[in-house]
Amino acid sequence: MKQRIAVIAASALTAGFLSVVAMPVANAAAGDIAASSTNGNRGLITAADGTTVGVITSDALVSLTITGQGSANGNYTIVTVSGGTVSTRGLGSVAQGGAAWYRVGASSDSTELVFAPSKAGTNMVIKSYDDDDDNVTADAAELNKTWTYNVIAAGLSGVIAPANTRVTLVDTASSTATGTSDTRYANAALNGNEARINVKLYDGLGEAFTSSTGLVTFSVKSGDCLVGATGAQTLKFYAPTATSGVASAYTAQATTDTPTVCVIDVSVEGVVVATKTITHQGPVKTITVSEVEIADSGSSAQTGLATVTAFDSANNSIGYLLLAEGTGANGSVNTLTGTNSFRTSSGSTSVNGGAAVSSTPTSIGWTCSGVRGSASMTVKHTPSNGVAVHSNTFTAACNGDAVNYSASLDKASYVPGDIATLTITATDASKNAANDQEVFGTNGTKDVAIAGSNMTAITAPTNADTFTAGKKTYKFIVGSSEGSYQMSVDLPKFNSTTYSQSAVTAPYTIKASSATVSNADVLKSIVSLIASINKQIQALQKLILARR
C-alpha cells in the first residue's frame, strides 16, 4: 500500500542564558564599571566589557558596580545613561545630577547602580567620567569607560525561532551534518536509495539548542514517496533522535522502481520553515552516447572520447551509474574504459547512493590496438533484474594522425564586414578523417601559420588546436580593401614529402557592394519607361478602334 503522508515528531534543542562573571571590586580602578553579581541581573544575555557590545532583553535590569575616585582625590565619578534609566542600590554616596546622570561620591567605596533599557531596538549606552576638575560635568576629556547594550525584544533567548531554523539536505548518514545550505546534488537519490533531511533549531538570538525541547514535523506535500527512518519504504512513522541537536528524517519511493519528485514540508512548532524537493530516480530506461571523438590509433587506452548519459522513465539524468563494457569490439577497437555516467562522490552508499548528477558528465574511452580502423559499439547497463539496457550504436574509431590537409573558404567573394569561415580538412594515411587528439603545432619549431590579407581572425589559431572529425574551422572579419587575395594555411607539423603535403592556399576576393545610381542610368530608365507606356497606349487605341 502506498503511504503518501508521514508526520514525524522530532526533538530539538534548547539553550540557557549566558552567565556574567563579576569583576572583583578590589581590582577595579577609579571610574571603572563592572557587572554586579550581588543582586543578579535579569535579561542579561551577554555582558559588555567596555570594548564590545552586550545584549539584553527589553525587560532587563542590569546591575553594574561603579567605583568612586577615592577620598584622596577629593573628586567624583560621573555616570550617564542614554536609552535607559538608572536607580541606586547599595552603599556609597550618590547624588543625582538630573535625569541623565549620577555622581558617585568621593569615596573608594563602590556603588551599585541598576539600569533598565527604554525599549527594544534602541541601544542603552552607559558612560563613566573621572571628574578630576570637580566641576560636576561630564567632560569628553574625562571619559573613562563606555558600555553599550543592544536591546532586543523580550522572550527571544531560549525560545525556538522558526525563522532561524536550519534545514538542509545531506548525502551522508550522519545525524550531525548541518551545513548552512544543501549539500550539492543531495536532492537526487538513486533508485531504491534514500535522501536525508537534517534540521537544527536555533533561538531568537541565533543560539543553537543543546537539549530536547521542540517539535519538528516532516510531511509529504506531494509525490509518491514516504518519509521516515532508514528503510522508510516500510515505515509510516518515525521519531528521530536529537543527537547533537539535529532532528533528521529520510525520504524514499513509495512504489518500487518508480521515479517520483518528493516535496516535503518541514515544520517547527506548527510553522512551516522549509520545503525541500527531492527527485527519487527510477531504474535505467535509456542510455545515450554523444559527443564522440576519434581516438588516436597510436595510443592504447584513452579516456574522454565520448559522453554517456543515462535516463529513467521520467527522463531524469541518472548519476553514478556503473556501466559494463561495450559490445562490438574488433581488431582495431578493444574494450571501453571509464564507463561511469555523471559520476560524483557520495558521502554514503545508503543515502542518495551517489546519485548526484554532475553538470559535467564523466566521459568514456576505449583502447586502440594500434591498427587503424573503427567499430560499431554500444554501452550497456545490467540492473538487478538482469535485463540489460543498451545505448544507441556509435562509431568508436582509432584513426591516425593527419598526413594530408586541405583548406577552403565558405564563399569565393566577400563584401567588407562579412564573416568568412575557413575550413581545414585533414586525413590520415588510410584516407580516413584524422584523429581528434593530435595538436596542430609545436611551439617555436613548427608553429601554425594561417593568415590572409584584410582578414582578422575572431579567434586566433594556436598550436594547441585539434581537429573534430577531421575538420577545424576558423572565422575571420573581412576588411574594406577591395581586391583578389589568397588565404595561406601552413601546418608545418603535418607537412612532409612522403605524403606530398605543404602549405595550401584558398583564394578569395573582396568587392564592395554599390548602391550608387548614375544620372545616365536614371535617364535611361525614364526613357525606357516612357517607351513602354507609349506602347501600351498604342495597343489600347487599336483595341478601341477594332470594337467600333
C-alpha positions as CSV (number, residue, x, y, z in Angstrom):
1,M,0.0,0.0,0.0
2,K,1.3,3.4,-0.9
3,Q,1.9,5.7,2.0
4,R,1.8,9.3,0.9
5,I,1.9,11.3,4.1
6,A,4.0,10.6,7.2
7,V,4.4,13.0,10.0
8,I,7.4,12.9,12.2
9,A,7.7,14.3,15.7
10,A,11.3,15.2,16.4
11,S,13.0,16.5,19.5
12,A,15.2,19.7,19.1
13,L,17.5,21.5,21.5
14,T,17.3,24.4,23.9
15,A,19.9,26.9,25.2
16,G,20.0,28.8,28.5
17,F,21.2,32.3,29.5
18,L,24.8,33.1,29.4
19,S,26.2,33.9,32.9
20,V,28.0,37.0,33.8
21,V,31.2,37.0,35.9
22,A,31.6,40.0,38.2
23,M,34.8,41.9,38.2
24,P,36.3,41.9,41.7
25,V,35.9,45.4,43.2
26,A,39.3,45.2,44.7
27,N,40.9,45.1,41.2
28,A,38.8,47.9,39.7
29,A,40.3,51.3,39.0
30,A,38.6,54.5,39.8
31,G,35.6,55.1,37.5
32,D,35.5,51.5,36.3
33,I,32.2,49.7,35.6
34,A,31.8,46.1,36.5
35,A,28.8,43.7,36.2
36,S,27.5,43.0,39.6
37,S,26.5,39.6,40.8
38,T,25.4,40.7,44.3
39,N,21.8,41.3,43.3
40,G,21.8,39.5,40.0
41,N,20.9,40.6,36.5
42,R,17.6,40.0,34.7
43,G,17.6,39.7,30.9
44,L,21.3,40.0,30.6
45,I,22.3,37.7,27.6
46,T,25.9,38.8,27.1
47,A,27.8,41.4,29.1
48,A,29.7,44.3,27.6
49,D,33.3,44.9,28.7
50,G,33.9,48.5,27.6
51,T,35.0,47.5,24.1
52,T,32.3,45.1,22.9
53,V,28.5,45.4,22.7
54,G,26.4,43.4,25.2
55,V,23.0,42.0,24.6
56,I,20.0,42.5,26.9
57,T,16.2,42.0,26.6
58,S,13.8,44.9,26.7
59,D,12.6,43.9,30.2
60,A,16.1,43.6,31.6
61,L,17.5,45.1,34.8
62,V,21.3,45.3,34.7
63,S,23.2,45.8,37.9
64,L,26.6,47.5,37.5
65,T,29.1,48.4,40.1
66,I,30.7,51.9,39.8
67,T,34.0,52.6,41.6
68,G,34.5,56.0,43.1
69,Q,37.6,58.2,42.8
70,G,38.6,57.7,46.4
71,S,38.8,60.2,49.3
72,A,42.4,61.1,48.4
73,N,41.3,62.6,45.2
74,G,38.5,64.6,46.5
75,N,36.7,64.4,43.2
76,Y,33.8,62.4,41.8
77,T,32.8,59.8,39.2
78,I,30.0,60.9,36.9
79,V,27.8,58.3,35.3
80,T,25.4,58.9,32.4
81,V,22.9,56.7,30.6
82,S,21.1,57.1,27.2
83,G,18.4,54.7,26.0
84,G,17.6,53.7,29.6
85,T,17.0,54.7,33.2
86,V,19.1,54.3,36.4
87,S,18.4,53.9,40.1
88,T,20.8,53.2,43.1
89,R,21.2,50.3,45.4
90,G,23.8,49.6,48.0
91,L,26.4,51.7,49.8
92,G,28.2,54.8,48.7
93,S,27.5,58.5,48.4
94,V,25.3,59.1,45.4
95,A,23.8,62.4,44.3
96,Q,21.5,62.6,41.4
97,G,22.5,65.3,39.0
98,G,19.5,65.3,36.8
99,A,17.6,62.6,34.8
100,A,20.6,61.6,32.6
101,W,23.4,61.2,35.1
102,Y,24.5,60.2,38.6
103,R,27.5,61.4,40.6
104,V,29.3,58.8,42.7
105,G,30.8,60.3,45.9
106,A,34.4,61.0,46.7
107,S,35.0,57.6,48.3
108,S,36.8,54.4,47.3
109,D,33.5,52.6,48.1
110,S,31.7,51.1,45.2
111,T,28.1,52.0,44.4
112,E,25.7,49.6,42.6
113,L,23.5,51.2,40.0
114,V,20.6,49.4,38.3
115,F,20.0,50.2,34.7
116,A,16.8,49.4,32.7
117,P,16.6,49.9,28.9
118,S,13.9,52.1,27.4
119,K,12.8,49.8,24.5
120,A,13.8,47.1,22.1
121,G,15.7,48.4,19.1
122,T,17.4,51.3,21.0
123,N,20.8,50.8,22.4
124,M,21.4,51.5,26.0
125,V,24.7,53.3,26.4
126,I,26.4,53.8,29.8
127,K,29.4,56.1,30.3
128,S,31.6,56.9,33.3
129,Y,33.7,60.0,33.6
130,D,36.6,60.9,36.1
131,D,35.5,64.3,37.3
132,D,39.1,65.4,38.0
133,D,38.3,69.2,37.9
134,D,35.4,68.8,40.4
135,N,33.1,70.8,38.2
136,V,30.4,68.0,38.2
137,T,30.3,68.0,34.5
138,A,30.6,65.0,32.1
139,D,33.5,66.4,30.0
140,A,34.6,64.4,27.0
141,A,38.2,64.7,28.0
142,E,37.4,62.9,31.3
143,L,35.6,59.9,29.6
144,N,36.7,56.7,31.3
145,K,34.5,53.8,30.1
146,T,31.7,53.2,27.7
147,W,29.4,50.2,28.0
148,T,26.9,49.6,25.2
149,Y,24.0,47.1,25.2
150,N,22.0,46.0,22.2
151,V,18.4,45.8,23.4
152,I,16.3,43.0,21.9
153,A,12.7,42.0,22.4
154,A,11.9,40.0,25.5
155,G,11.5,36.3,25.1
156,L,14.0,35.7,22.2
157,S,16.5,33.9,24.2
158,G,15.8,30.2,24.7
159,V,12.7,30.4,22.5
160,I,12.6,28.5,19.3
161,A,12.7,30.8,16.3
162,P,11.3,29.1,13.2
163,A,12.9,31.7,11.0
164,N,16.4,30.8,12.3
165,T,15.9,27.0,11.9
166,R,18.4,25.4,9.5
167,V,17.0,22.7,7.2
168,T,19.5,21.0,4.9
169,L,19.7,18.1,2.5
170,V,22.8,16.0,3.1
171,D,24.3,13.0,1.3
172,T,25.6,11.4,4.4
173,A,24.1,9.1,7.1
174,S,25.4,11.5,9.8
175,S,22.8,12.9,12.1
176,T,25.1,15.8,12.9
177,A,25.6,17.2,9.4
178,T,24.2,20.7,9.5
179,G,25.7,22.9,6.8
180,T,24.3,26.3,6.1
181,S,23.0,25.1,2.7
182,D,22.0,21.8,1.0
183,T,24.9,19.5,0.0
184,R,25.4,19.8,-3.7
185,Y,23.4,17.1,-5.6
186,A,21.9,15.8,-2.4
187,N,18.4,16.5,-3.9
188,A,18.7,13.4,-6.1
189,A,18.5,9.8,-4.9
190,L,19.4,6.7,-6.9
191,N,16.6,4.2,-7.5
192,G,15.9,2.3,-4.2
193,N,18.0,4.7,-2.1
194,E,17.0,7.4,0.4
195,A,17.5,11.1,0.7
196,R,18.2,12.7,4.1
197,I,16.9,15.9,5.7
198,N,18.6,17.3,8.8
199,V,17.1,20.1,11.0
200,K,18.9,22.2,13.5
201,L,17.0,24.5,15.8
202,Y,18.0,28.0,17.0
203,D,16.5,30.6,19.3
204,G,15.7,34.2,18.5
205,L,19.4,35.2,19.1
206,G,20.7,32.6,16.7
207,E,22.0,30.3,19.5
208,A,21.8,26.6,18.8
209,F,19.7,24.5,21.1
210,T,21.6,21.9,23.2
211,S,18.8,19.9,24.9
212,S,15.4,18.5,23.7
213,T,12.6,20.9,23.8
214,G,10.9,21.5,20.4
215,L,8.6,19.7,17.9
216,V,9.7,19.2,14.3
217,T,7.4,17.6,11.8
218,F,8.1,16.3,8.3
219,S,5.1,16.0,5.9
220,V,4.8,14.8,2.3
221,K,3.3,17.6,0.4
222,S,3.3,15.9,-2.9
223,G,4.9,12.9,-4.7
224,D,4.6,9.2,-4.4
225,C,7.1,9.0,-1.6
226,L,7.5,8.1,2.1
227,V,9.3,9.9,4.9
228,G,10.8,8.1,7.9
229,A,13.8,6.3,9.2
230,T,16.3,4.1,7.4
231,G,14.2,1.7,5.4
232,A,11.5,4.3,5.0
233,Q,9.8,2.2,2.3
234,T,8.2,0.1,5.1
235,L,7.6,2.7,7.8
236,K,4.7,5.1,8.3
237,F,6.1,6.9,11.4
238,Y,9.5,7.7,12.8
239,A,10.5,9.8,15.8
240,P,14.2,10.7,15.1
241,T,16.7,11.3,17.8
242,A,18.0,14.8,18.6
243,T,21.7,13.8,18.5
244,S,23.8,16.9,18.7
245,G,20.7,19.0,18.3
246,V,19.7,17.7,14.9
247,A,16.4,16.2,14.0
248,S,16.5,14.1,10.9
249,A,14.4,12.1,8.5
250,Y,14.7,10.1,5.3
251,T,12.6,10.1,2.1
252,A,12.1,7.2,-0.3
253,Q,10.0,6.0,-3.1
254,A,6.6,4.6,-2.1
255,T,6.4,2.4,-5.1
256,T,9.4,0.3,-6.0
257,D,11.2,1.2,-9.2
258,T,9.0,4.2,-9.9
259,P,10.6,7.6,-10.2
260,T,8.9,10.4,-8.3
261,V,9.5,14.0,-7.2
262,C,9.1,14.2,-3.5
263,V,8.1,17.6,-1.9
264,I,8.5,17.7,1.9
265,D,7.2,20.4,4.2
266,V,9.3,20.8,7.4
267,S,7.5,22.5,10.3
268,V,8.7,23.7,13.7
269,E,6.1,24.2,16.4
270,G,3.5,24.0,13.7
271,V,5.1,26.7,11.4
272,V,6.4,25.5,8.0
273,V,10.0,26.7,7.9
274,A,11.2,25.0,4.8
275,T,10.1,23.0,1.8
276,K,12.5,20.5,0.2
277,T,12.2,19.0,-3.3
278,I,13.9,15.6,-3.8
279,T,14.0,13.6,-7.1
280,H,13.9,9.9,-6.5
281,Q,15.2,8.4,-9.7
282,G,13.8,5.2,-11.2
283,P,15.7,2.4,-12.9
284,V,17.7,3.0,-16.1
285,K,15.4,3.3,-19.1
286,T,17.7,4.6,-21.8
287,I,21.4,5.3,-22.3
288,T,22.7,7.9,-24.7
289,V,26.3,8.1,-26.1
290,S,27.1,11.5,-27.6
291,E,30.0,13.9,-28.4
292,V,32.0,11.1,-29.8
293,E,35.6,11.8,-30.7
294,I,38.1,9.9,-32.9
295,A,40.8,8.2,-30.9
296,D,44.5,8.1,-31.8
297,S,45.3,4.6,-33.2
298,G,48.9,5.0,-32.0
299,S,47.8,5.3,-28.3
300,S,46.3,2.3,-26.5
301,A,43.9,3.2,-23.6
302,Q,42.3,6.7,-24.0
303,T,39.6,8.4,-22.0
304,G,37.4,11.4,-22.6
305,L,36.3,10.2,-26.1
306,A,32.5,10.3,-25.6
307,T,29.8,11.2,-23.1
308,V,27.4,8.7,-21.6
309,T,24.1,9.8,-20.2
310,A,21.5,7.5,-18.6
311,F,17.9,8.4,-18.1
312,D,15.0,6.8,-16.2
313,S,11.4,6.6,-17.5
314,A,10.7,10.2,-16.2
315,N,13.7,11.4,-18.2
316,N,15.8,12.1,-15.1
317,S,19.5,12.0,-15.6
318,I,21.0,9.2,-13.5
319,G,24.3,9.6,-11.8
320,Y,26.9,7.2,-10.5
321,L,25.7,4.5,-13.0
322,L,28.2,1.7,-13.3
323,L,28.2,0.5,-16.9
324,A,29.5,-2.8,-18.3
325,E,32.0,-2.9,-21.2
326,G,30.6,-2.1,-24.6
327,T,29.8,-4.6,-27.3
328,G,31.1,-4.7,-30.9
329,A,34.9,-4.6,-30.3
330,N,37.1,-5.7,-33.1
331,G,40.8,-5.9,-34.1
332,S,41.2,-2.1,-34.1
333,V,39.0,-1.1,-31.1
334,N,39.1,-3.0,-27.8
335,T,37.2,-2.7,-24.5
336,L,35.6,0.6,-23.3
337,T,37.1,2.4,-20.3
338,G,35.9,4.8,-17.7
339,T,32.3,3.8,-18.1
340,N,30.5,5.8,-15.4
341,S,27.6,8.1,-16.2
342,F,27.7,11.5,-14.5
343,R,29.7,10.1,-11.6
344,T,30.2,12.3,-8.5
345,S,31.3,11.5,-4.9
346,S,28.8,10.4,-2.3
347,G,29.0,10.5,1.5
348,S,27.1,7.3,1.9
349,T,26.1,4.4,-0.3
350,S,22.9,4.0,1.6
351,V,22.0,7.7,1.4
352,N,21.5,9.1,-2.2
353,G,23.5,6.2,-3.5
354,G,25.9,8.6,-5.1
355,A,23.1,9.5,-7.4
356,A,24.2,13.1,-7.7
357,V,24.1,14.3,-11.3
358,S,27.1,16.5,-12.1
359,S,26.8,19.4,-14.5
360,T,29.7,17.8,-16.4
361,P,29.2,14.1,-17.2
362,T,32.1,11.7,-16.9
363,S,33.2,10.6,-20.4
364,I,34.2,7.2,-21.6
365,G,37.1,6.0,-23.8
366,W,38.3,2.9,-25.5
367,T,41.5,1.0,-26.2
368,C,43.1,1.1,-29.6
369,S,45.2,-1.9,-30.7
370,G,47.5,0.1,-33.0
371,V,45.7,-0.9,-36.2
372,R,43.7,2.0,-37.8
373,G,40.0,1.2,-38.0
374,S,36.7,1.6,-36.3
375,A,33.9,-0.5,-34.7
376,S,30.2,0.0,-34.2
377,M,29.6,-0.3,-30.5
378,T,27.1,0.2,-27.7
379,V,27.3,0.7,-24.0
380,K,25.1,-1.5,-21.7
381,H,23.9,-1.5,-18.1
382,T,22.5,-4.6,-16.4
383,P,20.2,-3.7,-13.5
384,S,19.3,-6.0,-10.7
385,N,16.5,-7.7,-12.7
386,G,19.2,-8.9,-15.2
387,V,17.6,-7.3,-18.3
388,A,20.4,-5.3,-20.0
389,V,19.8,-1.8,-21.3
390,H,21.8,-0.8,-24.4
391,S,22.8,2.6,-25.6
392,N,22.5,3.9,-29.1
393,T,25.0,2.5,-31.6
394,F,28.1,4.8,-32.1
395,T,31.3,4.5,-34.1
396,A,34.4,4.1,-32.0
397,A,37.2,4.9,-34.3
398,C,41.0,4.6,-33.9
399,N,42.5,6.7,-36.7
400,G,46.0,8.0,-37.4
401,D,47.5,11.5,-37.2
402,A,47.0,14.0,-40.1
403,V,49.3,13.5,-43.1
404,N,47.3,15.5,-45.7
405,Y,45.2,18.6,-45.3
406,S,43.3,21.0,-47.5
407,A,41.6,24.4,-46.9
408,S,38.6,26.1,-48.3
409,L,36.5,29.2,-47.6
410,D,32.7,29.3,-47.5
411,K,32.5,31.9,-50.3
412,A,34.6,33.0,-53.2
413,S,33.7,36.7,-52.8
414,Y,33.0,38.8,-49.7
415,V,31.9,42.4,-49.0
416,P,33.7,44.4,-46.3
417,G,32.4,43.4,-42.8
418,D,31.4,39.9,-43.9
419,I,32.3,36.9,-41.6
420,A,34.4,34.4,-43.6
421,T,34.6,30.8,-42.5
422,L,37.8,28.8,-43.2
423,T,37.6,25.0,-43.0
424,I,40.7,22.8,-42.8
425,T,40.1,19.1,-43.6
426,A,42.7,16.5,-42.7
427,T,43.0,12.8,-43.4
428,D,45.3,10.1,-42.0
429,A,47.5,7.6,-44.0
430,S,44.4,5.5,-44.7
431,K,42.5,8.5,-46.1
432,N,40.1,8.5,-43.1
433,A,39.5,11.6,-41.0
434,A,42.5,12.4,-38.9
435,N,42.0,11.7,-35.1
436,D,40.9,14.4,-32.7
437,Q,43.8,14.0,-30.3
438,E,46.8,15.4,-32.3
439,V,47.5,19.1,-31.7
440,F,48.3,21.3,-34.7
441,G,51.7,22.6,-33.9
442,T,54.9,22.7,-31.8
443,N,55.9,26.0,-30.1
444,G,59.0,27.5,-31.6
445,T,59.7,24.8,-34.2
446,K,56.5,24.0,-36.0
447,D,54.2,26.9,-35.3
448,V,50.8,27.2,-37.0
449,A,50.7,30.0,-39.6
450,I,47.2,30.9,-41.0
451,A,46.7,34.4,-42.5
452,G,45.1,36.3,-45.3
453,S,45.1,40.0,-46.4
454,N,42.3,42.0,-45.0
455,M,41.2,39.1,-42.8
456,T,41.1,39.4,-39.0
457,A,40.7,36.2,-37.0
458,I,37.9,36.3,-34.5
459,T,39.7,33.5,-32.5
460,A,43.3,33.3,-33.5
461,P,44.7,29.8,-34.5
462,T,47.0,28.2,-31.9
463,N,49.4,25.3,-31.8
464,A,47.1,23.6,-29.2
465,D,44.1,23.4,-31.7
466,T,42.9,19.9,-32.7
467,F,40.6,18.5,-35.4
468,T,37.0,17.4,-34.7
469,A,36.0,14.5,-37.0
470,G,38.9,15.5,-39.2
471,K,37.9,19.2,-39.6
472,K,38.7,22.5,-38.0
473,T,37.0,25.9,-38.7
474,Y,38.1,29.4,-38.1
475,K,36.2,32.7,-38.6
476,F,37.5,36.0,-39.9
477,I,36.2,39.5,-40.2
478,V,36.6,40.7,-43.7
479,G,38.3,44.1,-44.2
480,S,37.5,47.0,-46.5
481,S,40.2,46.9,-49.2
482,E,38.9,45.5,-52.5
483,G,41.0,43.1,-54.4
484,S,41.8,39.4,-55.0
485,Y,43.7,37.6,-52.3
486,Q,44.9,34.2,-51.1
487,M,44.4,32.8,-47.6
488,S,47.6,30.9,-46.6
489,V,47.3,27.8,-44.4
490,D,50.6,26.3,-43.2
491,L,50.7,23.4,-40.7
492,P,54.4,22.5,-40.6
493,K,53.8,19.6,-38.2
494,F,51.9,17.8,-40.9
495,N,54.0,18.8,-43.9
496,S,56.1,16.1,-45.5
497,T,57.5,14.9,-48.8
498,T,56.3,11.4,-48.1
499,Y,52.7,12.4,-48.4
500,S,53.3,15.4,-50.7
501,Q,52.0,17.9,-48.2
502,S,53.0,21.5,-47.9
503,A,51.2,24.8,-47.2
504,V,48.0,25.4,-49.1
505,T,46.0,28.5,-50.1
506,A,42.4,29.4,-50.5
507,P,41.6,32.2,-53.0
508,Y,39.0,35.0,-52.3
509,T,38.0,38.4,-53.5
510,I,36.7,41.5,-51.6
511,K,34.3,43.7,-53.5
512,A,32.3,46.5,-52.0
513,S,28.6,46.5,-52.9
514,S,27.4,49.7,-54.7
515,A,24.1,51.4,-54.1
516,T,25.0,54.5,-56.2
517,V,23.0,55.0,-59.5
518,S,24.4,57.4,-62.1
519,N,22.3,60.2,-63.8
520,A,22.7,58.4,-67.1
521,D,21.2,55.2,-65.6
522,V,18.3,57.3,-64.3
523,L,17.6,58.9,-67.7
524,K,17.9,55.6,-69.4
525,S,15.3,54.1,-67.1
526,I,13.0,57.0,-67.6
527,V,13.2,56.7,-71.4
528,S,12.6,53.0,-71.2
529,L,9.5,53.6,-69.0
530,I,8.1,56.2,-71.4
531,A,8.6,53.9,-74.4
532,S,6.8,51.1,-72.5
533,I,3.8,53.4,-71.7
534,N,3.6,54.6,-75.3
535,K,3.4,51.0,-76.5
536,Q,0.6,50.3,-74.0
537,I,-1.3,53.4,-75.2
538,Q,-1.0,52.4,-78.9
539,A,-2.2,48.9,-78.1
540,L,-5.2,50.3,-76.3
541,Q,-6.1,52.6,-79.2
542,K,-6.0,49.7,-81.7
543,L,-8.3,47.7,-79.4
544,I,-10.8,50.6,-79.2
545,L,-10.9,51.1,-82.9
546,A,-11.3,47.4,-83.6
547,R,-14.5,47.4,-81.5
548,R,-16.3,50.2,-83.3
